[in-house]
Amino acid sequence: MSLTSPIRPLFQAQTYRSLLFVAAGIPIAAVVLGLVIAGWTSIAVLAITPLVVPLLLGYRGLVGLLARGDAALARSLLGVRPDPPTWSEGRGFWGRAAAVVLDPTFWRQQGYLLLRMTLGFAVGIAELSLIAGALGWITMPIWYRWTDNSYGSWHVDTLGRALLLVPAGLAALVAAAWLALLLGTFSAWQVQSLLGPRPAPATAAQMRRYRRRALWIDGCTAAGLVVLTTIVWAATGAGYYWPQWVLLPLALLFTIHAVVELVTTKLQRRDQALAIHGGVVAAVFLFLAAVWALTSRGSFWPAWTLLGLGGAVVAHWLITRSRRRDGLQRRVETLETTRLGAVEEQDAELRRIERDLHDGAQARLVALGLSLGMAEQKFRSDPEEAEKLVTEARAGVAEALRELRDLARGIHPPVLSDRGIGAALETLADRSPLPTTVRVDLDHRPPGRIETAAYFVAAEALANAAKHAGADRVEISVEQHDGTLDVEITDNGSGGADPAGSGLAGLRRRVEALDGTLAVESPAGGPTTIRAELPCGS
């Protein structure tokens, strides 16, 4: 490290850009304070009237503009590139107000502005005060004669004493420069985190890693506290081992954490609640038994606690068993209903295929046969006309093949069998007239029948969005967790989809035939969300 390294920030342009951004937080704080107070006070006063809608939309726009302005300042001074929106998408009078209230970006922008108003104002004042104090000490030999500078009982009334403050002022100025760089780095992270694009949701594998990391941190923290208190105990005389009372509650918390993690990882969802209940009761009993062993060791009073908590576990088991019995009965009834629906759906599908073959490919093949027969008759008498008929027949063959391929794709897309649901949905999105985003997160490939059902749910929802919803964007999400394949299709159209319509009703029968569920949320004004849950094994 060179001798100039400590003072390097004084000669870097980024230091002064960061300082300018931090200082800008002071006037911005005043604007944010006025906007938040005026905006939410007015919204609260008019909350029971329709006037709250335009007021809320206007407040949303002002918050977005202020956030975008500060983001532009951060882009020019700190080098980050967020692009916060200034509007919340929604349709209809009340739908637009609901879109503002439910928009997470709106609340993140407000959170950022509130941090800028409070923390940003405080650090701006502190940084400028530090710089002003440092410059004052550096220039003290110039103006000390005309002021009364006292620091406790020490008075700066001579040139020698004034010169003593110059090194301190230089050190404070260097510290202010380093602080400006650190505040700039923190501000850049804050802008990117709150005003930048939202990160993609964590996958199932990532969530498992996060939970295991949290368990590891929990155990290491508990072990560290026990070691620290043991060192304190040893250093203070090593008498009665009081750190055991630190160890016991920490061990209880870690055990409960480990039980929850183990149960959620190893057991199916339907068995997790009872297993966690029993594990927590066992951990509490062992904790109380340890307390009893470390104290009087008289009457074994933890048994009474075990009796009460164990009774609750037994009651939980009985309720769970009863619910499962009722669930099995309902499932039998559902299977009887869905089996009939599946048969009807299969009959309708066979009739559709027969109709498409009769009206499409079959008609073209008949016309092809007629054209070839006429060409055969005209080969000798009129070769040119025969050649035209053969050309028309070749075009008819191409059209027939295309219709047969479309028909086969409607029965079962080949790409679905070859490359799986992800590639099939990407192909479906590429063929869609709407901009479509596909996100697939699978631990392993689901069974073929589940992939087929998921594909047709997405295909039907995409077709409805293009034909009826007036949407301009569709998002398809496929996730797999806890033995279930979740398919969710969301469009930003006008909403109002009828779950009892022929298309959605057919999808419901297809999904329920596989013991799955289909839910449709389509309020007036949009958006429309179709969610299918299909069991696919763990």
C-alpha positions, -999 to 999 in steps of 0.1 A, spaced: 0 0 0 15 34 -10 16 64 12 -11 81 -9 -36 53 -5 -54 68 26 -60 102 8 -68 87 -26 -106 94 -23 -98 131 -21 -86 130 -57 -113 106 -72 -143 120 -91 -165 92 -78 -161 106 -43 -176 140 -53 -204 123 -73 -213 102 -43 -212 133 -21 -235 151 -45 -260 123 -44 -259 121 -6 -263 159 -3 -293 158 -27 -311 137 -1 -317 168 20 -340 187 -4 -355 155 -17 -365 147 19 -385 179 22 -403 171 -11 -411 135 0 -423 146 34 -448 170 19 -459 145 -8 -465 117 17 -484 138 42 -505 156 16 -511 125 -4 -521 100 23 -541 126 43 -562 134 12 -567 98 4 -578 90 39 -603 119 39 -618 109 6 -615 71 11 -653 66 12 -660 86 -20 -653 78 -56 -629 108 -57 -604 86 -40 -597 69 -73 -583 98 -93 -566 110 -62 -549 77 -57 -539 75 -93 -524 110 -91 -505 102 -60 -492 70 -77 -480 91 -106 -462 116 -84 -445 88 -64 -434 72 -96 -421 104 -111 -402 113 -79 -387 78 -78 -378 79 -115 -362 113 -110 -341 101 -81 -332 70 -102 -320 92 -130 -298 111 -105 -284 78 -93 -278 67 -129 -257 98 -137 -239 99 -103 -236 63 -91 -237 43 -123 -267 21 -115 -294 17 -141 -329 12 -125 -360 21 -145 -389 24 -120 -424 25 -136 -446 55 -130 -479 37 -135 -497 6 -122 -515 -14 -149 -552 -19 -144 -585 -16 -163 -618 0 -153 -625 28 -128 -621 7 -96 -597 -18 -113 -571 9 -117 -573 19 -80 -571 -17 -70 -540 -21 -93 -523 7 -75 -530 -7 -40 -519 -42 -50 -488 -31 -70 -457 -41 -50 -436 -17 -71 -456 12 -58 -449 2 -22 -413 -4 -29 -410 31 -44 -426 46 -13 -403 26 10 -373 39 -9 -386 75 -7 -393 72 30 -357 59 35 -344 88 15 -365 112 37 -353 98 70 -320 79 67 -309 99 36 -316 133 53 -297 122 84 -266 109 67 -266 140 43 -266 164 73 -240 143 91 -217 142 60 -219 179 53 -214 187 90 -183 166 90 -169 183 60 -178 218 73 -161 209 107 -130 196 89 -127 227 67 -132 249 98 -103 232 116 -80 233 85 -86 271 81 -86 278 119 -52 296 117 -68 322 94 -99 332 114 -93 321 150 -86 357 161 -121 368 154 -140 340 172 -141 325 206 -133 288 200 -134 267 231 -133 229 235 -141 224 271 -114 242 291 -91 243 261 -92 277 242 -79 283 207 -65 317 213 -30 314 198 -16 306 164 2 275 178 -30 261 192 -49 268 159 -21 250 140 -27 219 162 -62 216 147 -50 215 111 -39 178 111 -71 169 128 -91 187 101 -72 170 74 -78 136 90 -115 145 93 -116 155 57 -101 122 46 -126 104 68 -154 124 52 -141 114 17 -140 77 26 -175 80 42 -188 96 10 -176 66 -10 -192 42 14 -225 61 14 -224 62 -24 -219 24 -25 -247 19 -1 -270 43 -19 -263 25 -52 -273 -9 -36 -304 7 -21 -315 22 -54 -309 -10 -73 -327 -31 -47 -358 -10 -43 -362 8 -77 -346 -18 -99 -364 -48 -115 -377 -74 -91 -356 -105 -88 -370 -138 -101 -388 -159 -74 -366 -184 -58 -368 -219 -72 -376 -249 -50 -340 -260 -49 -329 -225 -39 -355 -224 -11 -342 -257 3 -306 -243 2 -318 -211 20 -336 -231 47 -305 -253 53 -283 -223 54 -306 -207 80 -304 -239 101 -267 -239 99 -265 -202 109 -289 -210 138 -267 -238 151 -235 -219 147 -249 -189 165 -262 -210 194 -228 -228 197 -210 -195 196 -231 -181 224 -226 -212 245 -188 -210 240 -187 -173 247 -207 -177 280 -185 -207 289 -154 -185 285 -169 -158 306 -178 -184 333 -142 -198 332 -128 -163 334 -149 -153 364 -140 -182 387 -155 -213 372 -180 -219 400 -216 -230 394 -219 -237 356 -246 -211 349 -241 -212 310 -262 -243 310 -293 -220 313 -281 -204 281 -275 -237 264 -310 -252 272 -332 -226 255 -309 -223 226 -309 -261 222 -347 -260 223 -350 -234 196 -324 -252 174 -342 -286 179 -375 -271 168 -359 -255 138 -343 -288 129 -376 -307 133 -394 -283 110 -367 -285 84 -365 -323 85 -403 -327 83 -408 -303 54 -380 -320 35 -388 -356 41 -426 -359 45 -455 -351 22 -475 -320 29 -505 -338 43 -483 -354 71 -462 -324 79 -485 -306 104 -490 -336 127 -453 -345 125 -442 -309 134 -467 -309 163 -454 -341 177 -417 -331 172 -423 -298 190 -440 -315 219 -411 -340 222 -386 -312 221 -404 -292 248 -407 -324 270 -370 -330 267 -362 -294 276 -384 -296 307 -369 -329 316 -334 -314 314 -346 -285 336 -359 -310 361 -326 -329 360 -306 -297 366 -327 -285 395 -344 -303 424 -349 -338 409 -379 -343 431 -413 -353 417 -411 -357 379 -434 -328 371 -426 -327 333 -448 -358 331 -479 -336 336 -468 -313 308 -462 -344 286 -497 -357 295 -513 -324 285 -493 -318 253 -494 -354 243 -532 -353 246 -532 -324 222 -511 -345 198 -535 -374 201 -565 -351 194 -546 -337 164 -541 -372 151 -577 -382 155 -589 -350 137 -564 -356 109 -576 -392 106 -612 -381 105 -605 -355 79 -586 -380 58 -615 -404 60 -639 -377 49 -613 -367 22 -613 -402 9 -650 -402 7 -650 -369 -12 -623 -382 -34 -643 -413 -44 -673 -390 -52 -650 -367 -72 -635 -396 -91 -669 -409 -100 -679 -375 -113 -646 -368 -131 -646 -403 -146 -679 -395 -162 -666 -361 -173 -634 -377 -187 -655 -401 -207 -677 -373 -221 -646 -352 -228 -630 -382 -246 -662 -387 -267 -662 -349 -276 -626 -351 -285 -631 -381 -308 -661 -363 -324 -639 -333 -330 -611 -354 -346 -637 -372 -368 -652 -338 -378 -618 -323 -386 -608 -354 -406 -641 -354 -425 -642 -316 -432 -605 -312 -437 -580 -338 -447 -606 -363 -460 -622 -337 -483 -588 -327 -497 -579 -363 -503 -611 -369 -522 -605 -338 -543 -569 -350 -548 -582 -383 -561 -606 -365 -585 -578 -342 -598 -555 -371 -604 -583 -391 -622 -590 -361 -645 -553 -356 -651 -549 -393 -661 -577 -388 -687 -562 -356 -701 -525 -368 -704 -529 -377 -741 -555 -352 -752 -544 -321 -733 -510 -325 -716 -509 -288 -704 -542 -291 -686 -531 -324 -671 -499 -308 -658 -520 -280 -642 -542 -307 -625 -511 -325 -612 -497 -292 -598 -530 -285 -581 -529 -321 -567 -494 -315 -554 -506 -284 -536 -536 -303 -523 -512 -329 -509 -492 -302 -491 -524 -287 -476 -537 -321 -465 -503 -329 -448 -504 -295 -431 -539 -302 -418 -530 -336 -406 -499 -322 -388 -522 -296 -371 -546 -323 -362 -519 -344 -347 -505 -314 -328 -539 -308 -314 -540 -344 -302 -505 -345 -288 -477 -322 -298 -446 -342 -308 -422 -317 -291 -440 -325 -258 -430 -361 -260 -395 -354 -273 -383 -324 -252 -409 -320 -224 -433 -294 -212 -407 -265 -211 -398 -268 -248 -435 -274 -258 -446 -242 -240 -418 -222 -256 -430 -234 -290 -465 -225 -280 -454 -190 -270 -435 -185 -302 -466 -193 -322 -488 -170 -301 -497 -136 -315 -493 -122 -280 -459 -115 -263 -457 -145 -239 -432 -151 -211 -426 -187 -201 -409 -197 -168 -404 -234 -160 -389 -247 -127 -389 -285 -125 -369 -308 -103 -376 -337 -127 -398 -344 -157 -435 -351 -148 -454 -381 -162 -466 -378 -198 -503 -375 -189 -495 -346 -165 -474 -329 -191 -502 -332 -217 -528 -318 -193 -505 -289 -184 -498 -282 -220 -535 -280 -230 -543 -258 -200 -517 -233 -211 -528 -236 -248 -565 -230 -240 -557 -201 -217 -534 -185 -243 -560 -189 -270 -587 -173 -248 -563 -144 -240 -557 -138 -277 -593 -141 -288 -615 -127 -261 -595 -109 -233 -579 -81 -254 -546 -88 -236 -512 -76 -248 -491 -97 -225 -493 -133 -211 -471 -149 -184 -469 -188 -181 -454 -202 -150 -448 -240 -143 -434 -250 -110 -430 -284 -92 -430 -288 -55 -443 -313 -29 -455 -337 -55 -476 -312 -74 -472 -295 -107 -485 -259 -106 -494 -243 -139 -503 -206 -138 -513 -185 -168 -518 -147 -162 -529 -122 -188 -535 -84 -185 -567 -84 -205 -601 -71 -196 -611 -101 -174 -646 -114 -170 -638 -150 -181 -666 -174 -175 -654 -205 -156 -685 -224 -168 -677 -217 -205 -671 -247 -228 -634 -242 -231 -627 -238 -194 -652 -264 -184 -634 -289 -207 -601 -280 -191 -616 -285 -157 -628 -320 -166 -594 -329 -181 -576 -317 -149 -601 -333 -125 -598 -366 -143 -562 -366 -131 -572 -358 -95 -561 -322 -100 -578 -288 -95 -584 -258 -118 -591 -223 -104 -600 -192 -125 -597 -157 -112 -610 -131 -137 -624 -100 -121 -639 -73 -143 -611 -51 -155 -585 -79 -153 -561 -95 -149 -571 -131 -155 -553 -159 -138 -559 -196 -145 -541 -219 -121 -540 -257 -124 -526 -280 -97 -518 -315 -110 -504 -343 -88 -473 -357 -103 -455 -376 -75 -425 -364 -54 
